[in-house]
Amino acid sequence: MSTLETIALPHLPQHQLCVGLFKNVKNAAFLRQQLLAGNADFEYAFLDASVVISRMQFLAASFRGINDFASNRMKSHNVHSEIVFSFSPNNNIAESFRRFGISDTTQNVLAIKVLSPEVTAESVSQHLLQNIEGEPVDVSDAKFAGLADQARLRKIYKLNVQTKKGAADGTASKETEIKELETSILGVMALKVADQNSYVYILSKNRAASTYGHSQLKTGHPVRSAIHKQLNGRLVLRWVTTWESLLL
């Protein structure tokens, strides 16, 4: 039975995703070569799963990549490379592919395909299962947590999330550490969007969001708390607005 998953992103229902997570992949070099050769049959966002901490992280990157594709704001060749680029904390496209894309030695692969009327979940699932020499596993937070290289993620995103009480003295649970790391990563990804002037409205956390036709924000949400901290108590309005239904 296939463990690949079809996901509909809120606000972008016309661009569904087919997502597969594979362990112990033996032919990453072959998959990478297909990407480099521009083989249209292998146009996927192939990611090294060691730098994906959770479902929310890849959903955030996928939303950003698809939204830029739909808005004609892409900086890379296609929507799938744009998704890989959207994981990056900076605007260096080549660096984003080196850090987040697969290499010849990648062992665990996250594959993302944006579906269309011509490209169905069934055809994508069949193609991936036939061409990736690895074990398909559930696309779950538990699986990502087990495969993620937390030290590498902290280095990539320039994070120090070990300073909180509990983490520092070793009493924090693994789940808490992972959630704090996820929150920090999502905050960095949101700030990258703000830095590019694509989302220009800044909203004080004490000002009513309804001013911009949006329902009241819940400022206690962990992702928003991370953004509050990094923006000195201010929110990137459009990023939060767009992600409302995914973050709640």
Secondary structure, 3 states (H helix, E strand, C coil): CCCCEEEEECCEEEEEEEEEEEECCCCHHHHHHHHHCCCHHHCCEEEEHHHCCCHHHHHHHHHHHHHHHHCCCCCCCCHHHHHHHHCCCCCCHHHHHHHHECCCCCCCEEEEEECCCCCCHHHHHHHHHHHCCCEEECCCHHHHHHHCCHHHHHHHHCCCCCCCCCCCCCCCCHHHHHHHHHHHHHHHHHHHHHHCCCCCCEEECCCCHHHHCCCCCCCCCHHHHHHHHHCCCEEEHHHHHHCHHHHC
